[in-house]
Amino acid sequence: MEGLEKLWAFFWREEVWLPRNATWEEMKSGPGRAMPEFQHLLYVLPISVSFLLFRVFLEVYGVDLLAKAMVPMLAPAPVKLKVERHINGGSPSAGGKWMQTNEKDRTALEKAQLKYRKIKETMFRLVTYSFLFLYGAWTMADKPWLRDTHLCFVDLPFHTLTEDVWWYYMLELGFYICLFLSLPFDAKRKDFLAQTTHHVVTISLLVGSWTVGATRVGSLVLLVHDCAHVFLQLAKLLIYCKQPDATVRKVFLLFCVAWIFPRLIYYPFYVTIPATRGLLGWDRARHGDCFISHALVVLLWSLLGLHIYWTYLIFRIIYNTAVHKKDINDNRTDDEDSDGDPKANDKKSK
C-alpha cells in the first residue's frame, strides 16, 4: 500500500500539473467557490452508461420503427419472399444453400441490412449532437471568454466553475467516451484510425483541461466542434434514405459553412494560437515548467491536424460534385468499406 501511495503522489506532482505558484489545496472547491476537481470525473462513468442505454432505447423503440418506415428496401421484397419460401418449404439448411447460390440477392439483402444499421447509428448521433450543441450554445451565450479568448488565460488556473459549464463538460465527456466504446461495434469505416485518434485526443484534452482548471479553453473547443456534426449527421441520414439530391446539397452546404468557419477560422486563430501563447506563456510568467500545459497545446494542434485532413476530404467531395457532376450521393459523407460500392471511394467521414 505504501508503494502505491508513493506512486500516486509521484503521478500527481504539482510541478507536473500546476504552475509553480499553485497547489492542489488551492484548486479545491470552497464555500461560494466551485472548482474543477479530478474526482468529479467519476460522474462521467454513469453519464457514459446513460448515453449507451439511451442509444439502445432509441434504436429499439424509436429509430427502429422510423428506419423501417423510411427504408422499405431493408429487405427487398423479391429476395425476402424467395428466402422465406426456401426456408419454410425446405430443410433447415435450404435457405442457407439457396443464399450461397444467389450471390446477387444475398449481397442486396446485406446492403439493405447495413443501410438500416447505418440509419440507426446516424439518428442516435443526430439527436445527441443536436442536444449537446443547443445546450452548449445556451451555456456559452453569456460567457465573456467566447468573444474575448484572452480571458481564458487570465488568472489561470484559478477559474471558478458555473453549474452550466460543469454539466457541459460532464455531458460532452460522457458522450465522447460512449462514442469511443461503441467504435468497434459501429459500421466499418475507412477512417477508423482517424476517428479513434480524434476521440482519444478529445477525451484527453477534456480530462487534462478539467484537471488543471483550463475549462474555458475546453468549453470553446466543445462548442466549435458540435455545430458541424449536426448538419453532417443530417446529410448522412438524407443520403441513406435516398432523399432528392437537391435537398442533400442544401444540407451539405450548411455543413460546409458550419465546418469551415468554426474549425478552420475560429478554432486556429481564436483558440489554438492564443492557447499556445497563453499556456506556454503561463509557464514562463510563473517561472515553472508545467508539463501538462505543453501536453494540452499538443492536443489542440492535433485536433487542428485532423480538421485539415477531413477538410481535404470535404473539398474532394465538392470538386467531384462540381467538376465531374457527381451527385453528393455518389460522394457520400461516410467512409464505410462494407458497401462494396466502387463509388464509395469518393467519400468523406467525420
C-alpha positions in Angstrom: 0.0 0.0 0.0 2.8 2.4 0.8 4.3 1.8 -2.6 1.0 2.6 -4.3 0.7 5.8 -2.2 4.2 6.9 -3.3 3.4 6.1 -6.9 0.1 8.1 -6.7 1.9 11.1 -5.1 4.6 10.9 -7.8 2.0 10.9 -10.6 0.2 14.0 -9.1 3.3 16.1 -8.5 2.3 19.7 -8.6 5.3 20.7 -10.8 3.9 18.4 -13.5 0.3 19.6 -13.4 0.3 23.1 -12.0 2.3 26.3 -12.3 4.8 26.9 -9.5 2.6 29.4 -7.6 -0.3 27.0 -7.5 -1.0 24.0 -5.2 -3.7 21.3 -5.2 -5.0 22.7 -2.0 -5.8 26.0 -3.7 -7.5 24.1 -6.5 -10.1 22.7 -4.2 -13.7 23.9 -4.0 -14.8 26.1 -1.1 -17.8 28.0 0.1 -19.1 30.0 -2.8 -16.2 28.9 -4.9 -16.7 25.9 -7.2 -13.5 24.5 -8.8 -13.0 21.6 -11.3 -11.7 18.7 -9.2 -10.4 15.4 -10.6 -12.8 13.3 -8.5 -15.7 15.0 -10.2 -14.8 13.0 -13.3 -16.2 9.9 -11.7 -19.6 11.3 -12.6 -18.7 10.7 -16.2 -19.0 6.9 -15.8 -22.7 6.8 -15.1 -23.3 9.5 -17.8 -21.5 7.4 -20.4 -23.6 4.4 -19.4 -26.7 6.5 -19.7 -25.7 7.5 -23.2 -25.2 3.9 -24.2 -28.6 2.9 -22.7 -30.2 5.9 -24.5 -28.7 4.6 -27.8 -30.1 1.1 -27.2 -33.5 2.6 -26.3 -33.6 4.9 -29.3 -32.5 2.2 -31.7 -35.0 -0.4 -30.4 -38.1 1.7 -29.7 -37.7 4.9 -31.8 -35.2 4.6 -34.6 -36.1 1.0 -35.4 -39.6 1.8 -36.4 -38.7 5.0 -38.2 -35.8 3.4 -40.1 -38.1 0.6 -41.3 -40.7 3.1 -42.4 -38.2 5.3 -44.3 -36.2 2.5 -45.9 -38.5 -0.2 -47.2 -35.6 -1.7 -49.2 -34.1 -3.0 -45.9 -35.3 -6.4 -47.1 -36.1 -6.3 -50.8 -39.5 -8.0 -51.4 -38.4 -10.5 -54.1 -35.3 -11.5 -52.1 -37.2 -11.8 -48.9 -40.0 -13.9 -50.4 -37.6 -16.2 -52.1 -35.6 -16.8 -48.9 -38.8 -17.4 -46.9 -40.1 -19.8 -49.5 -36.9 -21.8 -49.4 -36.6 -21.8 -45.6 -40.3 -22.6 -44.9 -40.6 -25.1 -47.7 -37.4 -27.0 -47.4 -34.9 -28.3 -44.9 -33.4 -26.1 -42.2 -30.3 -25.6 -44.4 -32.3 -25.0 -47.6 -32.4 -21.2 -47.1 -28.7 -21.1 -46.5 -27.8 -23.2 -49.5 -30.1 -21.0 -51.7 -28.4 -17.9 -50.5 -25.0 -19.3 -51.3 -26.1 -19.8 -54.9 -27.7 -16.5 -55.3 -24.9 -14.1 -54.5 -26.5 -11.1 -56.1 -29.7 -11.4 -54.0 -27.7 -12.1 -50.9 -25.5 -9.0 -51.5 -28.6 -6.9 -52.0 -30.1 -8.1 -48.7 -26.8 -7.5 -46.8 -26.6 -3.9 -48.2 -30.1 -3.2 -47.1 -29.4 -4.5 -43.6 -26.2 -2.4 -43.5 -28.1 0.7 -44.5 -30.6 0.0 -41.8 -27.8 -0.3 -39.3 -26.2 3.0 -40.5 -29.5 4.8 -40.2 -29.8 3.8 -36.5 -26.3 4.9 -35.8 -26.7 8.2 -37.6 -30.0 9.1 -35.9 -28.5 8.5 -32.5 -25.7 10.8 -33.3 -28.0 13.4 -34.8 -30.3 13.5 -31.8 -27.4 13.6 -29.3 -25.2 16.2 -31.2 -28.3 18.4 -31.6 -29.0 18.3 -27.9 -25.4 18.9 -26.9 -24.9 21.8 -29.4 -28.1 23.5 -28.3 -27.2 23.1 -24.6 -23.6 24.3 -25.3 -24.9 27.4 -27.2 -27.2 28.2 -24.4 -24.4 27.7 -21.8 -21.8 29.7 -23.7 -24.0 32.6 -24.9 -23.3 34.8 -21.9 -19.7 33.7 -21.3 -17.3 36.6 -21.9 -14.4 34.4 -23.0 -16.4 33.3 -26.0 -15.8 36.8 -27.5 -12.5 37.6 -25.8 -10.4 34.4 -25.7 -7.7 36.3 -23.8 -9.9 35.8 -20.7 -9.2 32.1 -20.9 -5.7 32.7 -19.6 -6.3 35.5 -17.1 -5.8 34.1 -13.5 -5.3 30.6 -14.9 -5.6 28.0 -13.2 -7.9 29.7 -10.7 -11.0 29.8 -12.8 -14.2 29.0 -10.9 -17.0 26.9 -12.4 -20.6 27.7 -13.1 -23.1 24.9 -12.8 -23.9 25.0 -16.6 -20.3 24.7 -17.6 -19.9 21.8 -15.1 -22.7 19.9 -16.8 -21.5 20.9 -20.2 -18.2 19.2 -19.5 -19.7 16.1 -17.9 -22.2 15.5 -20.7 -19.7 16.0 -23.5 -17.0 13.9 -21.9 -19.6 11.1 -21.2 -20.8 11.2 -24.8 -17.3 11.0 -26.3 -16.5 8.0 -24.0 -19.7 6.5 -25.3 -18.6 7.0 -28.9 -15.2 5.6 -28.2 -16.5 2.5 -26.5 -19.0 1.8 -29.4 -16.5 2.3 -32.2 -15.7 -1.5 -32.6 -19.4 -2.2 -32.9 -20.3 0.5 -35.4 -20.4 0.1 -39.2 -16.9 -0.4 -40.5 -15.2 2.9 -41.6 -12.1 3.6 -43.7 -11.1 6.3 -41.3 -11.5 4.1 -38.2 -7.9 5.1 -37.1 -8.6 8.8 -37.6 -11.9 8.5 -35.7 -10.2 6.6 -32.9 -7.4 9.2 -32.7 -10.0 12.0 -32.6 -11.9 10.5 -29.7 -8.7 9.8 -27.7 -7.4 13.3 -28.3 -10.7 14.9 -27.4 -11.1 12.8 -24.2 -7.5 13.5 -23.2 -8.0 17.2 -23.8 -11.2 17.4 -21.8 -9.7 15.4 -18.9 -6.5 17.4 -18.9 -8.1 20.8 -19.2 -10.6 19.9 -16.4 -7.8 18.7 -14.1 -5.7 21.8 -14.4 -8.6 24.3 -14.4 -8.4 25.3 -18.1 -12.1 24.7 -18.6 -12.6 28.0 -20.5 -10.4 26.7 -23.3 -12.1 23.3 -23.2 -15.6 24.8 -23.4 -14.6 26.7 -26.6 -13.3 23.6 -28.2 -16.5 21.7 -27.5 -18.7 24.5 -28.9 -16.7 24.8 -32.1 -16.9 21.0 -32.7 -20.5 20.2 -32.2 -22.2 22.6 -34.7 -20.9 20.9 -37.8 -21.8 17.4 -36.6 -25.5 18.3 -36.6 -25.5 19.0 -40.3 -23.2 16.2 -41.1 -25.4 13.6 -39.5 -28.5 15.1 -41.1 -26.8 14.9 -44.5 -25.9 11.3 -44.0 -29.5 10.5 -43.0 -30.9 12.1 -46.1 -28.4 10.2 -48.3 -29.2 6.8 -46.6 -32.9 7.5 -47.1 -32.4 8.4 -50.7 -33.8 11.9 -50.5 -33.6 14.2 -53.5 -30.0 15.3 -54.2 -31.1 19.0 -54.2 -32.1 18.6 -50.6 -28.9 16.9 -49.8 -26.9 19.7 -51.5 -28.6 22.3 -49.3 -27.8 20.5 -46.1 -24.3 19.8 -47.3 -23.7 23.5 -48.0 -24.9 24.3 -44.4 -22.5 21.6 -43.2 -19.6 23.2 -45.1 -20.3 26.6 -43.6 -20.6 25.1 -40.1 -17.4 23.2 -40.6 -15.1 25.8 -42.3 -15.8 28.9 -40.2 -15.7 27.4 -36.7 -12.9 24.8 -37.3 -10.6 26.5 -39.8 -11.0 30.1 -38.8 -12.3 30.5 -35.2 -10.6 27.4 -33.8 -7.0 28.0 -35.0 -6.9 31.8 -34.8 -9.1 32.4 -31.7 -8.4 29.2 -29.7 -5.3 27.2 -30.7 -2.8 30.0 -31.4 -3.9 32.1 -28.3 -3.9 28.9 -26.2 -0.4 28.2 -27.4 0.7 31.6 -26.3 -1.3 31.7 -23.2 -0.5 28.2 -21.9 3.2 28.3 -22.6 3.4 31.9 -21.5 1.7 30.9 -18.4 4.7 28.7 -17.6 7.3 31.5 -18.1 5.2 34.0 -16.2 5.0 31.7 -13.2 8.7 30.6 -13.5 7.6 26.9 -13.6 8.0 24.1 -16.1 4.4 22.7 -16.2 4.3 19.6 -18.4 0.6 19.5 -18.7 0.4 22.9 -20.5 2.7 21.6 -23.2 0.6 18.4 -23.5 -2.6 20.5 -23.9 -1.0 22.5 -26.7 0.0 19.3 -28.5 -3.6 18.0 -28.2 -5.1 21.3 -29.5 -2.8 21.2 -32.6 -3.5 17.5 -33.1 -7.2 18.3 -33.4 -6.4 21.0 -35.9 -4.4 18.5 -37.9 -7.5 16.2 -38.0 -9.6 19.2 -39.1 -7.3 19.8 -42.0 -7.4 16.1 -43.0 -11.1 16.0 -43.0 -11.3 19.3 -44.8 -9.3 17.8 -47.6 -12.0 15.1 -47.9 -14.7 17.7 -47.9 -13.1 19.6 -50.8 -12.7 16.4 -52.7 -16.4 15.9 -52.5 -17.0 19.5 -53.7 -14.6 19.0 -56.5 -16.1 15.8 -57.7 -19.6 17.3 -57.5 -18.8 20.5 -59.3 -16.3 19.2 -61.9 -17.3 15.6 -62.5 -21.0 16.4 -62.0 -21.4 13.6 -59.5 -24.3 13.6 -57.1 -23.4 14.0 -53.5 -25.0 10.6 -53.0 -22.1 9.2 -55.0 -19.6 11.1 -52.8 -21.2 10.0 -49.6 -20.1 11.6 -46.3 -19.3 8.1 -45.0 -16.2 6.0 -45.1 -17.6 2.6 -44.7 -15.8 -0.1 -46.7 -18.6 -2.6 -46.3 -20.9 -1.4 -49.1 -18.8 -2.9 -51.8 -19.7 0.1 -53.9 -16.9 1.4 -56.2 -18.4 4.9 -55.9 -17.6 4.8 -52.2 -14.1 5.8 -52.9 -15.1 9.4 -53.1 -16.4 9.7 -49.6 -15.7 11.7 -46.6 -16.3 10.9 -42.9 -16.4 12.7 -39.6 
